[in-house]
């Protein structure tokens, strides 16, 4: 399903942003 792909991509982006925010 395309919805699962969108959720997976959004989760990956949120994870990267979270890591960068933690480094700040």
N, CA, C, O and CB atoms as a CASP TS submission, in Angstrom:
PFRMAT TS
TARGET T0000
AUTHOR 0000-0000-0000
METHOD Language model
MODEL 1
PARENT N/A
ATOM      1  N   UNK     1       0.845  -1.202   0.000  1.00  0.00           N
ATOM      2  CA  UNK     1       0.000   0.000   0.000  1.00  0.00           C
ATOM      3  C   UNK     1       0.880   1.252   0.000  1.00  0.00           C
ATOM      4  O   UNK     1       1.930   1.295   0.642  1.00  0.00           O
ATOM      5  CB  UNK     1      -0.956   0.006   1.233  1.00  0.00           C
ATOM      6  N   UNK     2       0.428   2.262  -0.731  1.00  0.00           N
ATOM      7  CA  UNK     2       1.190   3.513  -0.795  1.00  0.00           C
ATOM      8  C   UNK     2       1.199   4.183   0.582  1.00  0.00           C
ATOM      9  O   UNK     2       2.169   4.843   0.956  1.00  0.00           O
ATOM     10  CB  UNK     2       0.589   4.473  -1.867  1.00  0.00           C
ATOM     11  N   UNK     3       0.104   4.005   1.331  1.00  0.00           N
ATOM     12  CA  UNK     3       0.012   4.645   2.643  1.00  0.00           C
ATOM     13  C   UNK     3       1.151   4.182   3.544  1.00  0.00           C
ATOM     14  O   UNK     3       1.746   4.981   4.266  1.00  0.00           O
ATOM     15  CB  UNK     3      -1.345   4.340   3.302  1.00  0.00           C
ATOM     16  N   UNK     4       1.449   2.883   3.496  1.00  0.00           N
ATOM     17  CA  UNK     4       2.545   2.356   4.333  1.00  0.00           C
ATOM     18  C   UNK     4       3.872   2.977   3.927  1.00  0.00           C
ATOM     19  O   UNK     4       4.718   3.250   4.779  1.00  0.00           O
ATOM     20  CB  UNK     4       2.627   0.816   4.223  1.00  0.00           C
ATOM     21  N   UNK     5       4.057   3.200   2.635  1.00  0.00           N
ATOM     22  CA  UNK     5       5.311   3.800   2.161  1.00  0.00           C
ATOM     23  C   UNK     5       5.427   5.225   2.688  1.00  0.00           C
ATOM     24  O   UNK     5       6.497   5.646   3.128  1.00  0.00           O
ATOM     25  CB  UNK     5       5.382   3.787   0.606  1.00  0.00           C
ATOM     26  N   UNK     6       4.327   5.961   2.641  1.00  0.00           N
ATOM     27  CA  UNK     6       4.336   7.345   3.129  1.00  0.00           C
ATOM     28  C   UNK     6       4.673   7.372   4.617  1.00  0.00           C
ATOM     29  O   UNK     6       5.468   8.196   5.069  1.00  0.00           O
ATOM     30  CB  UNK     6       2.967   8.029   2.874  1.00  0.00           C
ATOM     31  N   UNK     7       4.057   6.459   5.373  1.00  0.00           N
ATOM     32  CA  UNK     7       4.307   6.408   6.820  1.00  0.00           C
ATOM     33  C   UNK     7       5.772   6.058   7.083  1.00  0.00           C
ATOM     34  O   UNK     7       6.398   6.620   7.982  1.00  0.00           O
ATOM     35  CB  UNK     7       3.370   5.372   7.507  1.00  0.00           C
ATOM     36  N   UNK     8       6.310   5.129   6.298  1.00  0.00           N
ATOM     37  CA  UNK     8       7.703   4.716   6.483  1.00  0.00           C
ATOM     38  C   UNK     8       8.642   5.884   6.201  1.00  0.00           C
ATOM     39  O   UNK     8       9.591   6.119   6.949  1.00  0.00           O
ATOM     40  CB  UNK     8       8.043   3.520   5.566  1.00  0.00           C
ATOM     41  N   UNK     9       8.376   6.613   5.123  1.00  0.00           N
ATOM     42  CA  UNK     9       9.229   7.760   4.771  1.00  0.00           C
ATOM     43  C   UNK     9       9.112   8.848   5.834  1.00  0.00           C
ATOM     44  O   UNK     9      10.113   9.429   6.253  1.00  0.00           O
ATOM     45  CB  UNK     9       8.844   8.328   3.377  1.00  0.00           C
ATOM     46  N   UNK    10       7.884   9.118   6.265  1.00  0.00           N
ATOM     47  CA  UNK    10       7.669  10.155   7.283  1.00  0.00           C
ATOM     48  C   UNK    10       8.385   9.766   8.577  1.00  0.00           C
ATOM     49  O   UNK    10       8.966  10.616   9.251  1.00  0.00           O
ATOM     50  CB  UNK    10       6.146  10.367   7.547  1.00  0.00           C
ATOM     51  N   UNK    11       8.341   8.482   8.916  1.00  0.00           N
ATOM     52  CA  UNK    11       9.003   8.008  10.136  1.00  0.00           C
ATOM     53  C   UNK    11      10.511   8.179  10.034  1.00  0.00           C
ATOM     54  O   UNK    11      11.168   8.577  10.996  1.00  0.00           O
ATOM     55  CB  UNK    11       8.658   6.535  10.403  1.00  0.00           C
ATOM     56  N   UNK    12      11.056   7.873   8.852  1.00  0.00           N
ATOM     57  CA  UNK    12      12.502   7.994   8.655  1.00  0.00           C
ATOM     58  C   UNK    12      12.930   9.453   8.774  1.00  0.00           C
ATOM     59  O   UNK    12      13.946   9.763   9.396  1.00  0.00           O
ATOM     60  CB  UNK    12      12.915   7.423   7.279  1.00  0.00           C
ATOM     61  N   UNK    13      12.144  10.346   8.173  1.00  0.00           N
ATOM     62  CA  UNK    13      12.464  11.779   8.234  1.00  0.00           C
ATOM     63  C   UNK    13      12.381  12.269   9.678  1.00  0.00           C
ATOM     64  O   UNK    13      13.245  13.012  10.144  1.00  0.00           O
ATOM     65  CB  UNK    13      11.503  12.599   7.327  1.00  0.00           C
ATOM     66  N   UNK    14      11.328  11.845  10.381  1.00  0.00           N
ATOM     67  CA  UNK    14      11.153  12.266  11.777  1.00  0.00           C
ATOM     68  C   UNK    14      12.321  11.764  12.620  1.00  0.00           C
ATOM     69  O   UNK    14      12.783  12.460  13.524  1.00  0.00           O
ATOM     70  CB  UNK    14       9.805  11.741  12.350  1.00  0.00           C
ATOM     71  N   UNK    15      12.800  10.551  12.325  1.00  0.00           N
ATOM     72  CA  UNK    15      13.923   9.988  13.077  1.00  0.00           C
ATOM     73  C   UNK    15      15.185  10.801  12.853  1.00  0.00           C
ATOM     74  O   UNK    15      15.916  11.090  13.801  1.00  0.00           O
ATOM     75  CB  UNK    15      14.162   8.528  12.678  1.00  0.00           C
ATOM     76  N   UNK    16      15.446  11.171  11.611  1.00  0.00           N
ATOM     77  CA  UNK    16      16.646  11.959  11.297  1.00  0.00           C
ATOM     78  C   UNK    16      16.566  13.328  11.961  1.00  0.00           C
ATOM     79  O   UNK    16      17.545  13.811  12.532  1.00  0.00           O
ATOM     80  CB  UNK    16      16.815  12.116   9.764  1.00  0.00           C
ATOM     81  N   UNK    17      15.395  13.946  11.882  1.00  0.00           N
ATOM     82  CA  UNK    17      15.223  15.270  12.496  1.00  0.00           C
ATOM     83  C   UNK    17      15.403  15.168  14.006  1.00  0.00           C
ATOM     84  O   UNK    17      15.997  16.049  14.628  1.00  0.00           O
ATOM     85  CB  UNK    17      13.826  15.860  12.157  1.00  0.00           C
ATOM     86  N   UNK    18      14.886  14.087  14.593  1.00  0.00           N
ATOM     87  CA  UNK    18      15.011  13.900  16.042  1.00  0.00           C
ATOM     88  C   UNK    18      16.467  13.764  16.454  1.00  0.00           C
ATOM     89  O   UNK    18      16.883  14.328  17.466  1.00  0.00           O
ATOM     90  CB  UNK    18      14.226  12.668  16.494  1.00  0.00           C
ATOM     91  N   UNK    19      17.246  13.016  15.673  1.00  0.00           N
ATOM     92  CA  UNK    19      18.663  12.818  15.988  1.00  0.00           C
ATOM     93  C   UNK    19      19.416  14.144  15.875  1.00  0.00           C
ATOM     94  O   UNK    19      20.248  14.464  16.724  1.00  0.00           O
ATOM     95  CB  UNK    19      19.292  11.758  15.045  1.00  0.00           C
ATOM     96  N   UNK    20      19.124  14.904  14.841  1.00  0.00           N
ATOM     97  CA  UNK    20      19.809  16.185  14.655  1.00  0.00           C
ATOM     98  C   UNK    20      19.435  17.151  15.779  1.00  0.00           C
ATOM     99  O   UNK    20      20.277  17.913  16.256  1.00  0.00           O
ATOM    100  CB  UNK    20      19.456  16.798  13.276  1.00  0.00           C
ATOM    101  N   UNK    21      18.171  17.115  16.198  1.00  0.00           N
ATOM    102  CA  UNK    21      17.731  18.004  17.280  1.00  0.00           C
ATOM    103  C   UNK    21      18.435  17.614  18.579  1.00  0.00           C
ATOM    104  O   UNK    21      18.791  18.480  19.377  1.00  0.00           O
ATOM    105  CB  UNK    21      16.181  17.943  17.457  1.00  0.00           C
ATOM    106  N   UNK    22      18.634  16.316  18.789  1.00  0.00           N
ATOM    107  CA  UNK    22      19.298  15.850  20.011  1.00  0.00           C
ATOM    108  C   UNK    22      20.762  16.287  20.001  1.00  0.00           C
ATOM    109  O   UNK    22      21.325  16.588  21.054  1.00  0.00           O
ATOM    110  CB  UNK    22      19.192  14.302  20.142  1.00  0.00           C
ATOM    111  N   UNK    23      21.378  16.324  18.827  1.00  0.00           N
ATOM    112  CA  UNK    23      22.783  16.731  18.727  1.00  0.00           C
ATOM    113  C   UNK    23      22.940  18.219  19.022  1.00  0.00           C
ATOM    114  O   UNK    23      23.995  18.659  19.477  1.00  0.00           O
ATOM    115  CB  UNK    23      23.338  16.408  17.329  1.00  0.00           C
ATOM    116  N   UNK    24      21.894  18.988  18.763  1.00  0.00           N
ATOM    117  CA  UNK    24      21.970  20.421  19.032  1.00  0.00           C
ATOM    118  C   UNK    24      21.910  20.658  20.540  1.00  0.00           C
ATOM    119  O   UNK    24      21.959  21.804  20.987  1.00  0.00           O
ATOM    120  CB  UNK    24      20.824  21.182  18.308  1.00  0.00           C
TER
END
